[in-house]
Amino acid sequence: MIEYRCHDICCDNCIVDFYNLIDIMIKDIQFLQAKAVYLRLLLSRTLPEYDGWLLRNDIFTDLAGCYWDNPAYKRFMEEFHSGLDPMDDEGHYKHITRIRHGEESVRL
């Protein structure tokens, strides 16, 4: 892993720009999670019955890593999301659950 260091010329605007970048990346991750769930659901329908059942039961497995223990991500959560992890957004969870049940689809 590369170790980055903050330059002495770092400013508040730079930090806000990074927070905005993290926020955009979270939205991208959530979109890719939704797409993965949808594609897994479609794939499960083409597999033999037992294999399809297994895939549907593991449909949320390995969708994204956890970042809450990263110091920069902790600071981002504290300053932008009142200490809550935006990756654990209830609306997003409900959305991918509806996809899992075939109630919603995702553009491919």
Secondary structure, 3 states (H helix, E strand, C coil): CCCCCCCCCCCHHHHHHHHHHHHHHHHHHHHHHHHHHHHHHHHHCCCCHHHHHHHHHCCCCCCCCCCCCCHHHHHHHHHHCCCCCHHHCHHHHHHHHHHHCCCCCCCC
